[in-house]
Amino acid sequence: MSISAVQLFKCLSDETRLNSTLLIHLEGEACVCELVEALGESQPKISRHLSQLRNCEILTDRRKGQWVFYSLHPDFPEWAINILKDACIAHKKEIKGLRTRLNALKDRPNRC
């Protein structure tokens, strides 16, 4: 993967993209419906931002039936993962609230 630091920061400069990426990093993967609930944003907005993150090669997706699950790109560089880890620590209070909203979602998609 050849993402540069400048590209990474440009892609994550939007709060929705940053929070989506941090949640996906912490959860391992997430689908649009989970991110809609956690972030309190509309489905079209979340989908648009996920598409941008996929185009930046930060995320990849996989389909399972009607669900599309997003996860970090398998070639996402270690230095960039370390930035996400540090961002989770720096953003700890907000991330905790987002994860609380996510975990309150009933009927989360099955990941088997």
Secondary structure, DSSP 8 states (H G I E B T S, - for coil): ----HHHHHHHT-SHHHHHHHHHHHHHS-EEHHHHHHHHT--HHHHHHHHHHHHHTTSEEEEEETTEEEEEE-TT--HHHHHHHHHHHHHTHHHHHHHHHHHHT-SS-----
